[in-house]
Amino acid sequence: MKNCSSTSDFLMIKYSGLDVKDYGNVLFEDENELSTNDKLKFPLTVGAACKKVSNAVKEVLSDNKKCITLGGDHSLGIGTVYGHSLVHDMCILWIDAHADINTAHTTPTGNIHGMPCSFLITELQKYQNQIPGFEWIKPCVRKSNLAYIGLRDIDPFEKLILTKEEILHFTMRDIDKLGIFEVTHRALEAINPTGKLSLHVSFDIDSIDKLTTPSTGTPVIGGMTVREALCLAEEISRHGLLQVLDVVEVNPMMGSSEQVQNTLNVATLIIKTFMGYSRHGVVPRDIKEVPVGT
């Protein structure tokens, strides 16, 4: 394991009994796109990068390991989810301020990081044309096996898609009403009613309120607290079916040094919690006796 942020992080990993392997960075090449395709920004470059990410996730899962992907914008979810689907039957929790479900016809910006779910959901292909750079991907998850948590900045056409297709989505208003514990369990039960599917969690740091995690590209006020995010992560970890975790949109190039450090600290704690750390405390898995002096 590389770059543990503190001694306590290292001890958590060691005493939790996890076998941690760093598979390294996925290296991308510039596709030398001089213009956009219609109104999409750099589809050849993003498509090639997502394909490499997909292959990397498939490699990790084929080694019978859980996969944690740390990345930039949320377009990488196209690759991580597709790679997961090549190894396991799966379901998805998309934890985000944004729905990321625009199509090439509805996107207001042309940014593919606002579109990944439209590539992945089987029932949405009727709205999607073939996009250069993405010929390799096939829809790989049914809409009934996807749920959103934390939405609060939904484009009008995204809301139309979510409503028309009856895709389960819990907004911050729902979290205010029901509580994060209830929302988490309702989502997990809905997307995996038999408990036989592998779970993919795609976690955008902007699901947390921007006052707490400001070093991200599209921050939105009014998001989850750190306590709510940790409760969500604890329950998903306890659920026991998590196989792939994306943590995206942490941008250390944005904000003051203090803001960057705060964002990194929160992201690190959330990753640890998804992997088994708990605010209840963690009992060492392979140490049965309390050490004593000689």
Helices and strands as residue ranges (DSSP letters): H 7-15, H 43-62, E 67-70, H 76-85, E 90-95, G 112-114, H 116-120, G 122-127, G 143-145, E 146-151, H 156-164, E 168-171, H 172-178, H 180-191, E 198-204, G 205-207, H 226-239, E 242-248, H 257-274
